[in-house]
């Protein structure tokens, strides 16, 4: 065997097991595996989880918060200043920032990423090209899917539709869209579904990012997924408008979404920052109703969205911190809820991104994270250090730390 990881916890039973890795796969998971390996690591009773899955992020516009600050903290100003900044982005600039953000993410235990890469006739296409290059450059550290994303709309930004086809021809993995930021949401969706069906690719939309529910199109999207044979192939990010829908109206919407198997990426860092800015009191959380969607059978995911830009002027690429934030925001700290949070940054997004050999079980690709945590149920709330990351059987990240404290006897 190549690696033997001893005395670790892999599920809520908190029983100690050994993990044997050979030729990039999990060879044996169980008790008292013989110590016949090139490298033997004693986990010391710590928790091991599958690699974290970052399902919604924008690497190409990370780390620009200080260049032109969003002083009002509103979505409108974030869109405006980012659009202004994009015309100044060079290929080298995008590469430097995106690579820095990518390394931040990888060091904190993320092994799978879906990133949106945008383009338009004004901002150009080089940002998308750089992200595609980084996908190849970092393939030994992270499996990356790239979404062809028309941030400025398709109809209101002539020439963008042609760039969408160009991005798909260059190997984009997913067709992106943003119905609420275009002149005609229905026609926008017509184009997105047409491209997706032509290339047989999944769809990932920025959806109904607003504090109220007026004009939301999630029902249109869900019904379109059913009618077009795209059940289980459409994901939506943000969807904050649902938080403003009363239960009696929300229930049939969630039922339709569950029927269409819509995946929902909750983005608490961004949505808390930008949402409710015009509320004078009882300020809304402005985050999609995570518990109600989950309980209604919708696959719910927690993701980062942005790192230190006008949409989210903070963050360090740590999905555990994002998940921890989601706990109080989404009322997920109860005994019946807390155990559902870790899957929102592991198996739920892995299902959405269709990584079939994901998870710690024999025969799967040997990708894992060793946490400095000693109880599986505390894997998120500890926000533990990631002591080691293994990607396809190779150690890619190791944390070398030493903390000395003379505790009272």
N, C-alpha and C positions, 0 to 999 in steps of 0.2 A: 504494500500500500504506500501511497505518497504521503498522506497526512492522517494521523489519528488524533482526534480531539476527544479527550477523556473528561468524564465527570461534568457533564453539562446538562442543562434543562432545555427541553424542546417543546413542551406543551404545559397545559394548566395543571397536570398531575404533579408537576415539580419533582418528578423522579429523575435520578441521575442516570444518564446513558452515555455511551461512547459513540462517536461518529467516525467511521472509516471512509476515506476518500481515495479513489483510485481512478486514474485515467480521466480525470475531470468529472466524475460522477460519484454520487453517494453509493458506496459499495455495501456498507453494513451499518445499521443503526440499532444499538441494543446494549445490553449490559455485558461487561467484562469481555470486550473485544480484545483478542491477543495483541500485544504490543509489538507488532511486526510492521513497522512503517519507517519511511525515511525521516519523517519528523513527527515526534510525539509532543502534544501540547496538553497540559493539564488545565482544564477550564475552571477548576476550583469551585464547582457548584454554581457557575454562572449561567445566564440564559443565552441561548442561541436562537436567532430568528432568521427567516429567509431575508434576502437582500431587500432593502426598502425600495419602493417603486414610486418615483416622482412622475405623476401622470399629467401634470399641467404646469408648464413653466415657459418663460420667454428668455432664453439665453442671449438672444441677439440684442436685447435692450436692457440688460442688467447693468448695474453699477454706473448709472448716469444721474442719480438723484441730485448731485451737487452742481451739475452743469447749468440747469435751468429749473430751480425748485418749483414745486407745485405748492404755492403759498396758501391757497384756499383749502387744499385737501379734497377737492371735488373731482369727480370723474371727468367732468367737462374740461377742467384745467389740465388734468393729467393727459387727456387726449390731445389737447391743443399744444402743450409744451413738448410732448413727445413727437408729435408730427413735425414741429419746428426743428427739433433736434435731429430727426432722422436724416434730413437733407445734408447734415454735416458728417454723418458716419462714413468713415472710410473702411475699406476691407481690413486694414491692419487694426483699426480701432475696434471693429466688431470682434475680430479674432482675439485680441488681447483681453477684452472684457468677458466675452463668452467663455474663453478658456479658463479665466480666473474663477468665474462663477461655477463652471463645471467641476473644477478641482475642489472648490468648497463643498460641493454636493457629494462628490465621490468620497472625500475624506470622512464624511459623516454617515457612511453606510448605505448610500443609495447605489444600487447596481442596475437599475432599469429606469429609463427616462423617456417621456414623450415631451418634446419641446415644440412650441409653435415658432415658426420662422416666417417673418412677414416680408412683404415686398409690395411696391406700387410704382407707378411711372415716375413719381417725384423722388421717393426714397431710394429707388433702384433695386437691383436684384442681387447685389454682391453679398448682402447679409445672409440670404438664403444659401448662397454658394458656400460661404464660410462654415455655416452650421453643418452642411452636408460633408464638408471636409473633416470637421471635428468628429462627426459620427464615425468615420473610418479611423481617424487617428486614435480615438479612445476606445476602440471596440474591445480591447482586452480588459478594460475596467468597467464598462457599462454598455448595456444594450440600449441603443437610442433609436426612437422613432421620431421622424420629423414631419410636422404638420405644415402643409402649404396654407399659409394664413393671410387673407386679404384684410388687414386691420382697418384700412381706410374705406372699406366697402368695395363692391365690384361695379355696380351700376353707376354710382356717383364718382367713380375714379376710372374713367375710360382707359383701356389698355390693360387693366388688371386681369380681366378674364383670360387674355392671351398669356399673361404671366403665370396664371394658374395652370394652364396646360403645359407650359414650359417647365414648371416645377415638377409636375407629375412625370413628364418625360425624363427629367433628371433623377428620378428615383424617390420622390417624396412618398412617405408611407401612408399618409392620411390626408384627406381633403378637409380643409378648415373652412369656417364661415363665421359671419357675424351679422345676423339678420337685423338686429336693432340699430346697427350703424350704417344702414343703407336706405335708399329712397323707397324701395319696395321690398319688404321682407319676403313676400311670396316669390317674386321673380328671383331674388337672391337665392332662395332655397332651390328654385328650379335649376339654376346654374350649378349649384353645389351638388345636387343629386345627379345631374346629368354627367358631371365630371367623375363623380365617385363610381357610377355604374359603368362608365366607359373604361375605367382603369381597375375596376373591381376592388376598390379601396373603402375602408371605413370612413366615417364622417365624425368630426369633432368641432362643435360649435361653441362660440361665445354666445351665451343665450340669456336674454331678458335681464340684463344687468341694470336694475333700477330699483328704487325704493318702493314703488307702488306697482300694481298689477295692470294698470291701464295699457292696452296695446300689446300685452305679452303674446308670444307666438308659440309657446311650448306645446300647446295642444295641436297646433298645425304641424309642428315638427314630429310629434309622436304619431299622429295619424298618417303623415307622409311616410314615416319609417315602415309602418304596417302595409300601406298600399304599395310601396315600392319594393317590398321584399327585403327590407333592411332592418328587420327585427334583430335586436342585439348588436347592431353595427353602428349605432349613433350614440355619441357622448355629448354632454353639454357641461360647460363650465359656468360658474357664477350662479345663474338661475335665482337671483336674490328676490325677484318679484314674487315668488311663491310665498315668501314670508308675510306678504300683505294680503293673502287670500284667506277668507274665513273658512273654517273647517267644512261646512256644508258644500262649499264650492270647490274646496281643495280635494276632497275625497275622490270625486270622479276624475279629476285631472291626474292624480297619482295612480288611480286604477288604469287609466289609459297609458300612462308612462310605463307602468309595470308590464302591461300587455305588449308594449313595443320594446320592452327591455332596454329602456333608455338608461345609460350610465350617467350619474351626476357627480361632477367634481366640485365639492365645496371648497371655497378658497377664503378661509376666515381672515387671514392677515390683510389681504387687499380689501375685502368687502367690509370689514370692520372699519378700516381706515377711511375708505371713500364714502361709505353709506351713511345715511341719516344726517348729512351735513346741514340740511335745512330744517331739521327738527329743533324746536326751541326747548322742548322738555319731553320727558319720556322718550329719549332718543332711541330709535330702533337699532336692533343688532344688525339688521341688513345682511343677514346670512341666510342662505337657503335652509328650509326646515329639515335638518338632518334626521332627527328622530322620526318624524312623520313619514318622510320618504323611506327610511329604512324599514319602519314597521309596515309600510304599504307594499313591501316587496321590491323596492327599487335598489339597485346596486349603487351604494353611496361610497364616495371616495373623498379623502382629504388631500389637498395638494397646496403647493406654495404660490404659484402664479408668477410673482416677480420678486427680485432681490434688489433693493436699494435703487429704485427708480421713481418717477413721478407717481406711479400707481401704488407703490409700496416702498416707502423710503427707509426700510430696515430689512433685517433678515440675514442669515448666514448660511443658508442652504440646508438647514437641519430640519428634516421632516418630523423628527420627534418633537421639536418645539412647536411646529405647526399643529400636530396632533394634540399636544398638551393644551394649546390655545383653544382648540375645538371642543375640549371637554367641558369647560364652564360655559362657553358660548352656546353650545348645543345642548346643554343640560345632559351630558353624557357621563356624569360622575357617579351615578347610582349603581347599586349592586347588579342590576340587570342590564346596565348599559356599558359599563367600563370595558368589559371584555370584548365589546364590539368595535372598539376604537383601533386597536392594533391591526386588525384585518383591513381597515380603511386605508392603510399605507403599505399593506403587503398584498394579501391574496385578492382583495377586491379590485385594486387597480391592475394586478397581474391578469385577472380574468378579463378585464376590459381591453388590455393591450394584447391579450391572446398569447401569453407566454405559457405554452403547454407543459414544459418540463420544469415549472417553477414550484418550489416548496421543498421542505426537508423530508424527503422520503427516498427510500432505496430506488436506485435507477435514474433519479432525476439529476439534472446538472447540479454540480456541487457548488452552490452559491449560498453564502451565509454571512451573518454578522454575529460576532461574539460581543455581548453587552456586559458592562460592569454592573450587573443587576443579578440578584439571587432569588427572585421569585417571578415567575412568568407573568402573573397578574400585574406586576409593577413595571413591566417593560417600558410603558409609555410614561407613567407618572414619575418615575425616577429620572427621566431624561438622562439616561446613563451614557457614560463615555462608550464610544465604539472602540473596543480594544483590538479587534481584528476583523478584516473583511477578506473573505475568500470568494473569488470569482472563477467559476468553471474549474475548480480544483487548484487554483493558484492563489497564494496569499498576495493581495494587492495593497492592503493597508494594514499597518501595525502601529498602535499607539504605545509609545515608550514613556511611561510616567512613573514618578515616585513621589508619594506624599507621606511625610513622616509627622505623626502627631503623638505626643506623650499623653495618652488619655488617662484620667484618674482611675485608680484601681477599684 
